[in-house]
Amino acid sequence: MKSLLIVVLVIVVLFVLIAALVLPRQRRRSAERSRLETERKQAEAREHLSNARESATRADMERATAQEQVARAERERAEAELQAREREREARERLAVADEHTAESEKLRARAVELDPTLSDDGQPQETYNGVNNGVNNAATDGVTQSGQPQETYNAAPAADAAPTTQPTYDAEARPEATHRA
C-alpha cells in the first residue's frame, strides 16, 4: 500500500507541476487574446468614429445645401408673388382706364343720340327697310359702306325700272338678321 500511496502522490505532484507550468501559459494566451480583442475593438471603434465624423460632415453639407435651396425657393416665390402683384396692379390700372374710356364713349354716344337720333354707331344715318333711308339719299355712297365694301339693301320688292345689280336684294321677311345692325 505504501507503493500505491507513493504512486498516487507522484501523480498528484506531476499534475500540480503540469498545472503550474500550463496555467500561466493559458493565462498569458488568454491575456494576449483579450489584449488582441481589445485592440481590435478599439480599431473598430476608431473606424466607426471616423465614419461617424465623415457622415456628420456630409450631413452638414447636405443640410447647408438644402437650406440654401429652401431660401432660394422662398426668394423666387416672393419675387414671383411681387411680380404677379405688380402685373395685377398694372392690369387693374388698365381696366380703370378702359372703364373711363367706356364711360366717356357712352357719354359721347348718348350726346350724339341727343343731337341726332338718326345716326348709327358708325356715324352714318341708320338704315331702314322697304327702301327708305330716313330721307337721306347720297348717290355717291349709295350701296357702299364707309369702308368701301358693297352694302346690302333690303327692299320689299325691286323697282320695276331698276337696272340689274350685283348687290343682293332680300324680301323684308326673308332678310338675314345677322347682317343688319339695330
C-alpha positions in Angstrom: 0.0 0.0 0.0 2.8 2.3 0.5 3.7 1.9 -3.0 0.2 2.8 -4.1 0.3 5.9 -1.9 3.7 6.9 -3.4 2.3 6.4 -7.0 -0.8 8.5 -6.2 1.4 11.1 -4.6 3.8 11.2 -7.6 0.8 11.5 -9.9 -0.7 14.4 -7.9 2.7 16.1 -7.8 3.0 15.7 -11.6 -0.5 17.2 -12.0 0.5 20.1 -9.8 3.7 20.6 -11.8 1.9 20.4 -15.1 -0.8 22.7 -13.9 1.8 25.1 -12.6 3.5 25.1 -16.0 0.4 25.0 -18.2 -1.9 27.5 -16.3 0.5 30.5 -16.7 0.7 29.8 -20.4 -3.0 29.6 -20.7 -3.3 32.9 -18.7 -0.7 34.5 -21.0 -2.6 33.2 -24.0 -5.9 34.4 -22.6 -4.4 37.8 -21.7 -2.9 38.0 -25.2 -6.3 37.1 -26.8 -8.0 39.6 -24.5 -5.5 42.3 -25.5 -5.9 41.5 -29.2 -9.7 41.6 -28.9 -9.5 44.9 -27.0 -7.2 46.3 -29.8 -9.5 45.0 -32.5 -12.5 46.6 -30.7 -10.6 49.9 -30.3 -9.6 49.9 -34.0 -13.2 49.1 -34.9 -14.4 51.9 -32.6 -11.9 54.3 -34.2 -13.2 53.3 -37.7 -16.8 53.8 -36.6 -15.9 57.2 -35.1 -14.1 58.2 -38.3 -17.2 57.1 -40.4 -19.4 59.0 -38.0 -17.4 62.2 -38.5 -17.5 61.8 -42.3 -21.2 61.1 -42.2 -21.8 64.2 -39.9 -19.7 66.3 -42.3 -21.8 65.0 -45.3 -25.0 65.6 -43.3 -23.9 69.2 -42.5 -23.0 69.9 -46.2 -26.4 68.4 -47.3 -28.2 70.4 -44.7 -26.5 73.6 -45.8 -27.3 72.9 -49.4 -30.9 72.1 -48.6 -31.3 75.2 -46.5 -29.8 77.3 -49.4 -32.3 75.7 -51.8 -35.2 76.4 -49.5 -34.0 80.0 -49.1 -33.6 80.3 -52.9 -37.1 78.8 -53.5 -38.6 81.2 -50.9 -36.9 84.2 -52.6 -38.1 83.1 -56.0 -41.6 82.6 -54.7 -41.5 86.1 -53.1 -40.2 87.6 -56.3 -42.9 85.8 -58.4 -45.6 87.0 -56.0 -44.2 90.5 -56.2 -44.2 90.4 -60.0 -47.7 88.9 -60.0 -48.9 91.7 -57.7 -47.3 94.3 -60.0 -48.8 92.7 -63.1 -52.2 92.6 -61.4 -51.9 96.3 -60.3 -51.0 97.3 -63.8 -53.9 95.3 -65.2 -56.3 96.9 -62.7 -54.9 100.3 -63.8 -55.5 99.4 -67.4 -59.0 98.2 -66.5 -59.7 101.5 -64.8 -58.5 103.4 -67.8 -60.6 101.2 -70.1 -63.6 101.8 -67.8 -63.0 105.6 -68.0 -62.8 105.4 -71.8 -66.0 103.2 -71.9 -67.8 105.7 -69.7 -66.6 108.6 -71.9 -67.7 106.7 -75.0 -71.1 106.1 -73.6 -71.5 109.8 -72.7 -70.4 110.8 -76.2 -72.7 108.3 -77.8 -75.6 109.5 -75.6 -74.8 113.1 -76.5 -74.7 112.1 -80.2 -78.1 110.4 -80.0 -79.5 113.5 -78.2 -78.1 115.7 -81.0 -79.2 113.4 -83.9 -81.2 110.3 -83.1 -81.0 109.0 -86.7 -77.2 108.3 -86.6 -75.9 104.8 -86.1 -72.7 103.8 -84.3 -70.6 104.2 -87.4 -71.7 107.9 -87.9 -73.9 107.1 -90.9 -77.6 107.6 -90.9 -79.4 104.5 -89.8 -80.8 102.1 -92.4 -84.4 101.4 -92.6 -86.3 98.8 -94.6 -88.6 99.0 -97.5 -86.2 101.2 -99.4 -86.4 104.2 -97.1 -83.1 105.6 -95.7 -84.5 108.2 -93.3 -84.8 110.7 -96.1 -81.0 110.7 -96.7 -80.0 109.6 -100.2 -76.4 110.1 -101.3 -75.9 108.8 -104.8 -72.1 108.8 -104.4 -72.2 106.4 -101.5 -75.5 104.6 -102.1 -74.9 100.9 -101.8 -71.4 101.2 -100.4 -70.4 101.2 -96.7 -68.0 103.6 -95.1 -65.2 101.0 -95.5 -65.8 100.8 -99.3 -67.5 97.4 -99.2 -70.8 96.8 -101.0 -73.7 97.4 -98.8 -76.7 95.0 -98.8 -80.0 96.7 -99.1 -83.4 95.3 -98.0 -86.2 96.1 -100.3 -89.8 94.9 -100.1 -89.7 94.4 -103.9 -87.3 95.5 -106.6 -88.4 98.6 -108.5 -89.8 97.8 -112.0 -87.4 100.2 -113.7 -84.4 99.1 -111.6 -81.3 98.0 -113.6 -79.8 94.6 -112.8 -77.3 95.0 -109.9 -74.7 92.8 -108.3 -75.9 93.8 -104.8 -78.2 91.1 -103.3 -81.8 92.2 -102.5 -83.9 90.5 -99.9 -87.6 90.3 -99.1 -88.5 92.1 -95.9 -89.5 88.8 -94.3 -86.6 86.7 -95.6 -83.7 89.0 -94.9 -80.7 87.6 -92.9 -80.8 89.1 -89.5 -77.0 88.7 -88.9 -76.1 91.3 -91.4 -78.3 94.1 -90.1 -77.3 96.4 -87.2 -80.1 97.5 -85.0 
